[in-house]
Amino acid sequence: MLYSGLLHCVNNEYSFITLIHYIVNDFFTNEWLVGITMFMKKILISACLLGEPVRYDGQSKPCDHPLINQWLDQGRLIPFCPEVEGGLPVPRPAAEIQGGGGIDVLTGRARIKTREGDVTRPFIEGARAALATALKEGAVVALLKEKSPSCGSAFIYDGSFTGKLVAGSGVASALLRKNGIDVFPENEIKRIENCIK
């Protein structure tokens, strides 16, 4: 559009003001804005934190924070749910890691189970999908839901289904970190600012 506008002005000997009009008008078109967002550092975010009802209980956990609203307006956020992308339904039985943390699941030393059975495979597939999406979209950091067997980054449930927490990370968080993408929980949002400058 900009090139054709300039050519139109030259061929028709329009005024300098008309030329400026074309330049300014083109700058604010969607094409330019899309181009700008392509070079922004992106943030992979748990979809439930943006209000999407994808959690195991069919609910969401919306995180109302000024920075999230700002990043959303800037086009930085990439919503993602590893468990849904791994093929699990909504709602679904609660699952916990047994025998270690997310990195142990990835290396085969731990499993992810519900009270009904083993769901390790879809969790690993979801983690791989999360990594693929982050790399494709240019995410340099992730903001993921704490305590989740997929997204937990500091604490996860201990596998006993008694509500006990232990230090550790979920499968998606572990895989993202292993590949150089920092992961933060929703109570450490401000730390992300330094990662996207």
KAGI-V699247 format. One record per residue. N is the residue number from 1. RES is the residue in one small letter. PHI is phi in whole degrees, -180 to 180 (NA if undefined). OMEGA is omega in degrees with one decimal (none if undefined). D_FIRST is the distance of its C-alpha to the first C-alpha in Angstrom with 1 decimal. Layout:
# KAGI-V699247
N&RES&PHI&OMEGA&D_FIRST, N&RES&PHI&OMEGA&D_FIRST
This chain:
# KAGI-V699247
1&m&NA&-178.7&0.0, 2&l&-63&-178.9&3.8, 3&y&-62&-179.0&5.5, 4&s&-64&178.3&5.3, 5&g&-66&178.8&6.0, 6&l&-63&-179.8&8.7, 7&l&-63&179.6&10.0, 8&h&-62&-179.6&10.4, 9&c&-66&-178.3&12.3, 10&v&-65&-177.2&14.4, 11&n&-63&-176.8&15.3, 12&n&-105&176.4&16.4, 13&e&54&177.4&17.9, 14&y&-74&-176.6&16.5, 15&s&-73&175.9&18.0, 16&f&-60&179.0&17.3, 17&i&-62&178.4&17.1, 18&t&-64&178.4&14.2, 19&l&-62&178.2&12.4, 20&i&-62&178.6&13.3, 21&h&-58&179.6&12.2, 22&y&-62&-177.8&8.5, 23&i&-64&-178.7&9.2, 24&v&-65&-179.6&11.4, 25&n&-61&-179.2&9.5, 26&d&-68&-177.7&6.7, 27&f&-59&-175.2&9.8, 28&f&-98&175.1&11.5, 29&t&-79&-179.1&9.4, 30&n&-60&-177.7&11.4, 31&e&-61&179.1&9.5, 32&w&-68&-178.7&10.4, 33&l&-65&176.9&13.8, 34&v&-63&178.7&14.5, 35&g&-62&179.5&14.0, 36&i&-65&-177.7&16.4, 37&t&-66&178.8&19.0, 38&m&-62&-177.2&19.2, 39&f&-99&177.0&20.9, 40&m&-76&172.0&23.1, 41&k&-77&-173.5&26.8, 42&k&-96&-179.0&27.5, 43&i&-127&172.1&30.7, 44&l&-77&-176.2&32.4, 45&i&-132&175.5&34.3, 46&s&-58&-176.6&37.1, 47&a&-58&-179.5&35.7, 48&c&-65&179.0&38.9, 49&l&-72&176.1&38.1, 50&l&-100&175.6&35.1, 51&g&93&178.3&37.3, 52&e&-80&-176.4&37.0, 53&p&-80&-174.6&40.5, 54&v&-117&-179.5&40.9, 55&r&-68&-177.2&44.0, 56&y&-58&-178.9&47.3, 57&d&-93&179.2&48.6, 58&g&79&-178.3&45.6, 59&q&-106&173.9&44.7, 60&s&-123&176.3&42.0, 61&k&-134&-175.4&42.5, 62&p&-58&-179.1&39.7, 63&c&-109&-177.3&39.4, 64&d&-90&-178.8&38.6, 65&h&-136&-178.9&37.6, 66&p&-53&-179.2&35.2, 67&l&-67&178.1&33.7, 68&i&-64&177.9&32.9, 69&n&-62&179.0&31.1, 70&q&-64&-179.1&29.2, 71&w&-66&178.0&28.2, 72&l&-64&178.4&27.4, 73&d&-64&-179.4&24.9, 74&q&-80&-178.7&23.4, 75&g&79&-177.7&23.0, 76&r&-86&-170.0&25.7, 77&l&-87&177.0&28.3, 78&i&-120&-179.0&28.9, 79&p&-69&-177.6&31.7, 80&f&-159&172.8&34.2, 81&c&-124&-178.1&37.8, 82&p&-58&-175.9&39.6, 83&e&-69&177.0&42.5, 84&v&-67&179.9&40.5, 85&e&-66&176.7&38.3, 86&g&-81&175.7&41.6, 87&g&106&-179.9&42.7, 88&l&-82&-177.4&45.0, 89&p&-82&172.0&45.1, 90&v&-126&-6.2&44.8, 91&p&-74&-179.2&47.4, 92&r&-153&178.8&49.3, 93&p&-63&176.2&52.6, 94&a&-61&-178.6&52.5, 95&a&-128&177.4&52.5, 96&e&-140&177.4&53.7, 97&i&-81&177.7&54.0, 98&q&-119&176.6&57.5, 99&g&100&179.0&58.9, 100&g&152&179.9&56.3, 101&g&-119&-175.8&52.7, 102&g&-59&-179.6&49.3, 103&i&-66&177.8&49.8, 104&d&-70&175.7&53.1, 105&v&-65&-178.3&51.5, 106&l&-65&-179.6&49.1, 107&t&-97&176.2&52.1, 108&g&86&-178.9&54.3, 109&r&-92&179.3&56.8, 110&a&-139&-179.0&55.9, 111&r&-127&174.1&55.0, 112&i&-114&-174.7&53.2, 113&k&-134&167.1&55.3, 114&t&-102&175.1&55.6, 115&r&-68&-177.6&59.1, 116&e&-96&-177.4&58.7, 117&g&168&-174.1&57.6, 118&d&-88&178.7&55.4, 119&v&-128&-176.2&51.6, 120&t&-59&-173.9&50.8, 121&r&-58&179.4&48.7, 122&p&-63&176.9&45.9, 123&f&-68&178.0&45.8, 124&i&-67&178.5&45.3, 125&e&-63&177.8&42.7, 126&g&-65&177.6&40.8, 127&a&-64&178.4&41.0, 128&r&-64&177.7&39.6, 129&a&-66&178.1&36.7, 130&a&-63&179.3&36.1, 131&l&-64&-179.3&36.0, 132&a&-61&179.7&33.7, 133&t&-67&179.3&31.2, 134&a&-60&-179.1&31.5, 135&l&-68&-179.3&30.9, 136&k&-64&-174.7&27.9, 137&e&-89&178.5&26.2, 138&g&81&177.8&27.1, 139&a&-75&179.1&29.8, 140&v&-105&-177.1&32.1, 141&v&-154&179.0&34.5, 142&a&-130&175.1&35.8, 143&l&-115&-170.8&37.3, 144&l&-122&-175.0&39.8, 145&k&-69&-179.6&42.5, 146&e&-65&175.5&45.8, 147&k&79&-178.6&49.0, 148&s&-74&176.6&47.2, 149&p&-68&173.0&48.5, 150&s&-97&-166.5&44.9, 151&c&-102&180.0&43.2, 152&g&-54&-178.4&46.1, 153&s&-120&177.8&45.6, 154&a&-128&-178.9&48.9, 155&f&-138&174.5&51.2, 156&i&-138&175.5&51.8, 157&y&-75&-168.2&54.7, 158&d&-82&177.8&57.7, 159&g&95&-178.2&58.0, 160&s&-96&-177.9&61.1, 161&f&58&178.3&59.3, 162&t&-113&-179.6&61.3, 163&g&85&-179.1&58.4, 164&k&-81&179.2&59.3, 165&l&-100&174.2&56.5, 166&v&-135&176.0&56.6, 167&a&-66&179.9&54.4, 168&g&162&179.8&51.9, 169&s&-126&177.0&48.4, 170&g&-78&-174.2&47.1, 171&v&-67&-179.4&45.9, 172&a&-65&178.6&42.2, 173&s&-59&-179.2&42.6, 174&a&-63&-178.7&44.9, 175&l&-70&177.1&42.6, 176&l&-63&179.8&39.6, 177&r&-63&179.6&41.8, 178&k&-60&-178.6&43.2, 179&n&-106&171.2&39.7, 180&g&85&178.9&38.9, 181&i&-104&180.0&37.2, 182&d&-66&-179.9&39.0, 183&v&-126&179.3&40.1, 184&f&-131&175.3&41.1, 185&p&-82&-175.1&42.8, 186&e&-66&178.2&41.6, 187&n&-90&177.4&44.2, 188&e&-127&-176.0&42.6, 189&i&-56&-174.4&39.0, 190&k&-63&179.6&39.0, 191&r&-67&-178.3&39.7, 192&i&-70&-178.0&36.3, 193&e&-52&-178.6&34.6, 194&n&-67&-177.5&35.9, 195&c&-77&-175.0&34.5, 196&i&-112&178.0&30.9, 197&k&-74&none&30.7
